[in-house]
Amino acid sequence: MKKILLILFNLLLVVLLIVLVKAEFKHTIKPESKPIIVNQKEDTVDVIQLLKNEFPNLFSKSSLEEAYKEGQSINKSQIKSIDNLLGNFDSVTKVSSNMGIASGWFFSDKDQVDFILFIDDKNQVLGAGLAGIERPGLSKAIGKENADDAGWVGYINLNDSVKKIQVICNFKNKAGFYAITSQEEWDMVQNNEK
């Protein structure tokens, strides 16, 4: 009888583990899910096309396509901070020699994020992302209602000269760009390829 109970208990643990792992990966971006679109002439990733393919609903609600210009320089005076903006730059994963996938979250009580830009230490645009990605449990974690869809995901064109990346956002109802108030520049981990 003890052996049967032990076997049933182990089976229950295996099923629970499978359910937990499946739930954990439900909201994970899978970089290999679609082919990467590369501009052969310049060896850069077509960030806009990737975002349009991966997140068509979010992309259609944003003004990213009109605003995005790879390599443009953002004037420091255009980057502001506001007290009620919370957020985190969770990670950058280098998935090829010239592309990274980044994720994180922004939350503001009153403002809705339109799109995300990634800039280097010279404030040049490296890539872009979209907000509105589901982040279950975020509301509870930060003590704010309606934050469970405050996640963002984006694509970054990388090269050997990129050492630091900062994420800024554009709101639907405000001019300019906004950085996370507690955000420091992100140190790139480049050993994924080396």
N, C-alpha and C positions, 0 to 999 in steps of 0.2 A: 504494500500500500504506500509506503514511504517513497519507493522508487517511482511509482506512478505520479504521486504528487510532485516529486522533484522534477520529473520529465515535463509535466504540465506547467509547472512554474517556469522552467527554462524556456519552453515554447512561448509562454506569455511574455517573457522578457525579450525574446527574439522578435515577436510581433510588435511589441512596444518600441523596440529599437528601430525597426523598419518604418513604422509610422512616424517617429520623431525625425529620422533622417530624411524621409520623403517631405515632411512639412518644412524642414530647414532649407531644402534645396528648391522648394516651390517658387521662391522669389529670387533665386540666384540667376544672374546673367550667365549664359553659356556662350562664351566668345566664339566657339566653333559652329554655332547653330546655323549661320549663313555665311556664304563666301565673303571675304573682305574685299571691298571695292577699292582698288589702288589706281591712282593716276600714274600710268607707266612713265609719262614724260617727266614728271616731277618726283616720282617715288613717294607720294603722299597718299594718305587714306582719304576717301571722299566721306568726310564726317557727316555732311548733310544727308547724303543718300543712305548711309548706315542708320542714322536716327529715323529717317523716313520709313525705312524697311522694318526696323525693329519695333518702333513705337508709333504706328501711323495715327492713332487717335490723339495721343499727346502732341505729336508733331503738328497736326492740322490745327490744334488750338493755340499754338505758339506763333510768335512773330520771328522766330529764329532764322528762317530762310531769307527774309529781307535784311536782317541785321548782321548775319554772319559773314565775315571776310577773313579768311585764313591769313595770318601774318600781319594783320592790321595792328597798329599800336594803340593801346588804350591810355589816354592821358590820365596821370595820377589824380588830377583834380576831378575826374569823372567817377572815381571810385570813392564811395562814401561808406559810412558805417551808421547803423541805427541801433539803439539800445534794445529794442524788442526782437531783434533777429538772433535766433539760436541756430546752431548748426554744427556739422562736423564733416570733415573730408576724410572718409573712412579708409579708402585704399585706392592705389593705382596698381593694376596688374599689367605688366608688359607682355603682350601676346604675340608680338612679332618685333622685328628689328626697328620698325617704324610706327608701331601703334600700341597704345595703352588703353585700357578700359578703366574708368574711374567711377567710384560711387560714394555717396554720402547723403546728407539731408540738410535742408534749410527749413526753418519754421519761423513765421512771423504771425502774430495774433491777427493783424488786420490785412496784411498784404499777400497777394498770390504771386508766386514766382512764375515768370513767363519762360525764361530759359537760363541756362548756365553757360559761362565761358571759362576756359582755362587759359591762364596767362603765365608767361615765364617771368624771370626776374627783371626783364627789360620791358614788361607789360605788353609783350607781343602775344597775340592770340594763337594758341596752339590747337585748340579744339573746342567742342561744345557739347552740351548735354541738355536733357529735358527733365523737368520736375514733375511730380505727381505719381511717382513709383510707390507702390504699397510697401509700408514698413510696419508690419503688425507689432504691437506692443510699444511703439514709440510714444504714443500719447501717455501711457502709463509711466514710461521711463523718464520722461521730462516733465510730467505733471501738467500737461496741456491737453485740452480737448481738441479733437479733430486734427491730430498730428500724424495719424497712421498712414497718410498718403503724402508725406512730406519728403519722401526719398527722391534722389536724383541719380541719373546714370549718364555717362558721357564717354566720348571717344576723343583721344588726344593723339595728334601727330607728334612723334618723337624723333629725335636725332641725338647724336653723341654730345651735342652742345647743351642739351636740356638737362639741367641739374636740379632745378626747383620749379614747382608748379603751385600756383595759387588759384583757387576757385572763386569766382564772383558771379553774382546773379543779377538779372534784370527783372523788375516787377512789372506786372501788367498795368498798374496804376501809378507808377512813379518813373521819373526820368533818371538816367544815370545807372551806375552799377553799384552793387553793394557787396561788401566782403563780410564774412562771418567775423563778428567783433573779436572773438577769441582765437581766430585762425592765424596760425603762423604759416609761412611758406612750407609747402610739402617737400620733404627731401625724397627724391626719387630713389627707389631701390632698383638698381640696374643689373643686379646679379642674376636675374631670371634668364638672361640670354648668355651670360658668360660662364 
